[in-house]
Amino acid sequence: MVNLFHSTKSRWKRMRNIMNPTFSSAKLKELTPLMMLCVDRLVDTLGKRAEANDEVNVVNYYKRFTMDTIWNCAFGIDINLQLEENVNNPYFSRCEAVFQDSVDLTPLTYVGAYFHELK
């Protein structure tokens, strides 16, 4: 299966033309309320931690905020990953595993995956 990142020339142009209307300014503006909901959750969560004078590792909170926003905007699923009760959420665990696999690529595998002309 070839995706937009791995396609070339005419196939890339065709796929881009199909996807382009998805990212119009009007469609992106429709996502603003969903993004603001996620931002409000992040502010509330970090505010609670600040009130408790706890040390905060913002990386974990930003990861959850990002995934919460993506699930809301791209998939239409409101799973609220930012709740403390959702620390072991299966959606988040699976997404982290996917990204971890891409981080663990060896340089040779990376070259082959992203520069398929060199395979």
Contacts in CASP RR format, 6 or more apart in sequence:
PFRMAT RR
TARGET T0000
AUTHOR 0000-0000-0000
METHOD contacts of the structure
MODEL  1
MVNLFHSTKSRWKRMRNIMNPTFSSAKLKELTPLMMLCVDRLVDTLGKRA
EANDEVNVVNYYKRFTMDTIWNCAFGIDINLQLEENVNNPYFSRCEAVFQ
DSVDLTPLTYVGAYFHELK
2 11 0 8 1.000
4 12 0 8 1.000
4 15 0 8 1.000
4 16 0 8 1.000
4 19 0 8 1.000
5 114 0 8 1.000
6 113 0 8 1.000
6 114 0 8 1.000
6 116 0 8 1.000
7 15 0 8 1.000
8 116 0 8 1.000
8 117 0 8 1.000
21 27 0 8 1.000
31 73 0 8 1.000
34 69 0 8 1.000
34 72 0 8 1.000
34 73 0 8 1.000
34 76 0 8 1.000
35 69 0 8 1.000
35 72 0 8 1.000
35 73 0 8 1.000
37 72 0 8 1.000
37 78 0 8 1.000
38 65 0 8 1.000
38 68 0 8 1.000
38 69 0 8 1.000
38 72 0 8 1.000
38 82 0 8 1.000
39 65 0 8 1.000
41 65 0 8 1.000
41 68 0 8 1.000
41 80 0 8 1.000
41 82 0 8 1.000
42 61 0 8 1.000
42 62 0 8 1.000
42 65 0 8 1.000
42 82 0 8 1.000
45 61 0 8 1.000
45 82 0 8 1.000
45 83 0 8 1.000
45 84 0 8 1.000
46 56 0 8 1.000
46 58 0 8 1.000
46 61 0 8 1.000
49 56 0 8 1.000
50 56 0 8 1.000
61 82 0 8 1.000
63 92 0 8 1.000
63 96 0 8 1.000
64 81 0 8 1.000
64 82 0 8 1.000
64 86 0 8 1.000
64 92 0 8 1.000
65 82 0 8 1.000
67 81 0 8 1.000
67 91 0 8 1.000
67 92 0 8 1.000
67 95 0 8 1.000
68 79 0 8 1.000
68 80 0 8 1.000
68 81 0 8 1.000
68 82 0 8 1.000
71 77 0 8 1.000
71 78 0 8 1.000
71 79 0 8 1.000
71 81 0 8 1.000
71 91 0 8 1.000
72 78 0 8 1.000
77 91 0 8 1.000
79 86 0 8 1.000
79 89 0 8 1.000
79 91 0 8 1.000
80 86 0 8 1.000
81 89 0 8 1.000
81 91 0 8 1.000
81 92 0 8 1.000
86 92 0 8 1.000
105 113 0 8 1.000
111 118 0 8 1.000
112 118 0 8 1.000
112 119 0 8 1.000
END
